[in-house]
Amino acid sequence: MSNPRTTDLNEPASPEGVPDVLRYAAEKMYEQAAELRSAWQSGTAGDPWTMIAVELERAADRIKRKL
């Protein structure tokens, strides 16, 4: 089945699209974490963003398994 991919959590193409939305959000959080580490010259500056990204990926995996 081919569904259009969306990255807007308010408008997923179908329930099957929700994991993709969550993974996209996780990617953005990882990018922000890297930017913070670089800007602040601190290895731990982006840790909260990384933690959220990991949780988003876990949620995406759980949802994918249930669909």
C-alpha distances in whole Angstrom, upper triangle without the diagonal:
4,6,10,12,15,18,20,20,21,18,15,12,11,13,10,12,15,16,15,18,20,20,20,23,24,25,27,29,30,31,33,34,35,37,39,40,41,43,45,45,44,42,41,41,37,37,36,33,32,32,30,28,28,27,24,23,24,22,19,19,20,17,15,17,17,13
4,7,9,12,16,18,18,20,16,13,10,11,13,10,11,14,15,13,16,19,18,18,21,23,23,24,27,28,28,31,32,33,34,37,38,39,40,42,43,43,41,40,39,36,36,35,32,31,31,29,26,27,27,23,22,24,22,19,19,21,18,15,18,19,15
4,6,9,12,14,15,16,13,10,7,8,10,8,8,11,13,11,13,16,16,16,19,21,21,22,25,26,26,28,30,31,32,34,36,37,38,40,41,41,39,38,37,33,34,32,29,29,29,27,24,25,25,21,20,22,20,17,18,20,17,14,18,18,14
4,6,10,12,13,14,11,9,6,9,12,10,8,12,13,11,12,15,15,14,17,19,19,20,23,24,24,26,29,29,30,32,34,35,36,38,39,39,37,37,35,32,32,31,28,28,29,26,23,25,24,21,20,22,21,17,19,21,18,16,20,20,17
4,7,9,11,13,10,8,7,9,11,10,7,10,10,8,8,12,12,11,13,16,15,16,19,20,21,23,25,26,26,29,30,31,32,34,36,35,34,33,32,28,29,27,24,24,25,22,20,21,21,17,17,19,18,15,17,19,16,15,18,19,16
4,6,8,10,7,6,6,9,11,11,7,9,10,8,7,10,11,9,11,14,14,14,17,19,19,21,23,24,25,27,29,30,30,32,34,34,32,31,30,26,27,25,22,22,23,20,18,20,20,16,16,19,17,14,17,19,16,16,19,20,17
4,6,9,8,7,9,12,13,12,8,8,10,7,5,8,9,6,8,11,11,11,14,16,16,17,19,21,21,23,25,26,27,29,31,30,29,28,26,23,23,22,18,19,20,17,15,17,17,13,14,17,15,13,16,18,16,16,19,20,18
4,5,5,6,9,11,12,13,10,9,11,10,6,9,11,9,9,13,14,13,15,18,18,18,21,23,23,24,27,28,28,30,32,31,30,29,27,24,24,22,19,20,21,18,16,19,18,14,16,18,16,14,18,19,16,17,21,21,19
4,5,6,9,10,10,12,9,7,10,9,6,8,11,10,9,13,14,14,15,18,19,19,21,23,24,25,27,29,29,30,32,31,30,28,27,23,24,21,18,20,20,16,15,17,16,12,14,16,13,12,16,16,14,15,19,18,17
4,6,10,11,11,14,11,10,13,13,10,12,15,14,13,16,18,17,18,21,22,22,24,27,27,27,30,32,31,33,35,34,33,32,30,26,27,24,21,23,23,19,19,21,19,16,18,20,17,16,19,19,16,18,21,20,19
4,6,8,10,12,9,9,13,12,10,12,15,14,14,17,19,18,20,23,23,23,26,28,28,29,32,33,33,35,37,36,35,34,32,28,29,27,24,25,25,21,20,23,21,18,19,21,18,16,19,20,17,17,21,20,18
4,5,7,8,5,6,10,9,7,10,13,12,13,16,17,17,19,22,22,23,25,27,28,29,31,33,33,35,37,36,35,33,32,28,28,26,23,24,24,20,19,21,19,16,17,18,16,13,16,17,14,14,17,17,14
4,7,8,6,8,11,10,10,13,15,14,16,19,20,20,22,24,25,26,28,30,31,32,34,36,36,38,40,39,37,36,35,31,31,29,26,27,27,24,22,24,22,19,19,21,18,15,18,19,15,15,18,17,14
4,5,5,7,10,11,11,13,15,16,17,19,21,22,23,25,26,28,29,31,32,34,35,37,38,39,41,40,38,37,36,32,32,30,27,27,27,24,22,23,21,18,18,19,16,14,16,16,13,12,15,14,11
4,5,6,8,10,10,12,14,15,16,18,20,21,22,24,26,27,28,30,32,33,34,36,37,38,40,38,36,35,34,30,30,28,25,25,24,21,20,21,19,16,16,16,13,11,13,13,9,9,12,11,8
4,6,7,8,10,11,12,14,16,17,18,20,22,23,25,26,27,29,31,32,33,35,36,38,39,38,35,34,33,30,29,27,25,24,24,21,19,20,18,15,15,15,13,10,11,12,8,7,10,10,7
4,6,5,6,9,10,11,13,14,16,17,19,20,22,23,25,26,28,29,31,32,33,35,36,35,33,32,31,27,27,26,23,22,22,20,18,18,17,14,14,15,13,10,12,13,10,9,13,13,10
4,5,5,6,9,10,11,12,14,16,17,19,20,21,23,25,26,27,29,31,32,33,34,33,31,29,29,25,24,23,20,20,19,16,15,16,14,11,11,12,10,7,10,11,8,8,12,12,10
4,5,5,6,9,10,10,12,14,15,16,18,20,21,23,24,26,27,29,30,31,32,31,29,27,27,23,22,21,18,18,17,15,13,13,12,9,8,10,8,4,7,9,6,6,10,11,10
4,5,5,6,9,10,10,12,14,15,17,18,20,21,23,24,26,27,29,30,31,30,28,27,26,23,23,21,18,18,18,16,13,14,14,10,9,12,11,7,10,12,10,9,13,14,13
4,5,5,6,9,10,11,13,14,16,17,19,20,21,23,25,26,27,29,30,29,27,26,25,21,21,20,17,17,17,14,12,14,13,9,10,13,11,8,12,14,11,12,15,16,15
4,5,5,6,9,10,11,12,14,15,16,19,20,21,23,25,26,27,28,27,25,23,22,19,18,17,14,14,14,11,9,10,9,6,7,9,8,6,9,11,10,11,14,15,15
4,5,5,6,9,10,10,12,14,15,17,18,20,21,23,24,26,27,25,23,22,22,18,18,17,14,13,13,11,8,9,10,7,6,9,9,7,9,12,11,11,14,16,16
4,5,5,6,9,10,11,13,14,16,17,19,20,21,23,24,26,25,23,22,21,17,18,17,14,13,15,12,9,12,13,9,9,13,12,10,13,16,15,14,18,19,19
4,5,5,6,9,10,11,12,14,15,17,19,20,21,22,24,23,22,20,19,15,16,14,11,11,12,9,7,10,11,7,9,12,11,10,14,16,15,16,19,20,20
4,5,5,6,9,10,10,12,14,15,17,18,20,21,22,21,19,18,17,13,13,12,9,8,10,7,4,7,8,6,6,10,10,10,12,15,15,15,18,20,20
4,5,5,6,9,10,11,12,14,16,17,18,20,21,20,18,18,17,13,14,14,10,10,12,10,7,10,12,9,9,13,14,12,14,17,17,17,20,22,22
4,5,5,6,9,10,11,12,14,15,16,18,20,19,18,17,16,12,14,13,9,10,12,11,8,12,13,11,12,15,16,15,17,20,19,20,23,24,24
4,5,5,6,9,10,11,12,14,15,16,18,17,15,14,13,9,10,9,5,6,9,7,6,9,11,9,11,14,14,14,17,19,19,20,23,24,25
4,5,5,6,9,10,11,12,14,15,16,15,13,13,12,8,9,10,7,6,9,9,6,9,12,11,11,14,16,15,17,20,20,21,23,25,26
4,5,5,6,9,10,11,12,14,15,15,14,14,12,9,12,12,9,9,13,12,10,13,15,14,14,18,19,18,20,23,23,23,26,28,28
4,5,5,6,9,10,10,12,14,13,13,12,10,7,10,10,7,9,12,11,10,13,15,14,16,19,19,19,22,24,24,25,28,29,30
4,5,5,6,9,10,11,12,11,10,9,7,4,7,8,5,6,10,10,9,12,14,14,15,18,19,19,21,24,25,25,28,29,30
4,5,5,6,9,10,10,10,9,10,9,6,9,11,9,9,13,13,12,14,17,17,17,20,22,22,23,26,27,27,29,31,32
4,6,5,6,8,10,10,11,12,9,8,11,13,11,11,15,15,14,17,19,19,20,23,24,24,26,28,29,29,32,34,34
4,5,5,6,8,8,9,9,6,5,9,11,9,11,14,14,14,17,19,19,20,23,24,25,26,29,29,30,33,34,35
4,6,5,5,5,6,7,5,6,9,11,11,11,14,15,15,17,20,20,21,23,25,25,27,29,30,31,33,35,36
4,6,5,7,8,10,9,9,12,15,14,14,17,19,18,20,23,23,23,26,28,28,29,32,33,33,35,38,38
4,6,8,10,12,9,10,14,15,14,16,19,19,19,22,24,24,25,28,29,29,31,33,34,35,37,39,40
4,5,9,9,7,9,12,14,14,15,18,19,19,21,24,24,25,28,29,30,32,34,35,36,38,40,41
4,7,9,8,10,13,16,16,16,19,21,21,22,25,26,26,28,30,31,32,34,36,36,38,40,42
4,5,5,8,10,13,14,14,16,18,19,20,22,23,24,26,28,29,30,32,34,35,36,38,40
4,6,7,8,12,12,12,14,16,16,17,20,21,22,23,26,26,27,29,31,32,33,36,37
4,6,5,9,10,10,11,14,15,15,17,19,20,21,23,25,26,27,29,30,32,34,35
4,6,8,9,10,12,13,14,16,18,19,20,22,24,25,26,28,29,31,32,34,36
4,6,5,6,9,10,11,12,15,15,17,19,20,21,23,25,26,27,29,31,32
4,5,5,6,9,10,10,12,14,15,17,18,20,21,23,24,26,27,29,31
4,5,5,6,9,10,11,12,14,16,17,19,20,21,23,24,26,27,29
4,5,5,6,9,10,11,12,14,15,16,19,20,21,22,25,26,27
4,5,5,6,9,10,11,12,14,15,17,19,20,21,23,25,26
4,5,5,6,9,10,11,12,14,16,17,19,20,21,23,25
4,5,5,6,9,10,11,12,14,15,16,18,20,21,23
4,5,5,6,9,10,11,12,14,15,16,19,20,21
4,5,5,6,9,10,11,12,14,15,17,19,20
4,5,5,6,9,10,11,12,14,15,17,19
4,5,5,6,9,10,11,12,14,16,17
4,5,5,6,9,10,10,12,14,16
4,5,5,6,9,10,11,13,15
4,5,5,6,8,10,11,12
4,6,5,6,9,10,11
4,5,5,6,9,10
4,5,5,6,9
4,5,5,6
4,5,5
4,6
4
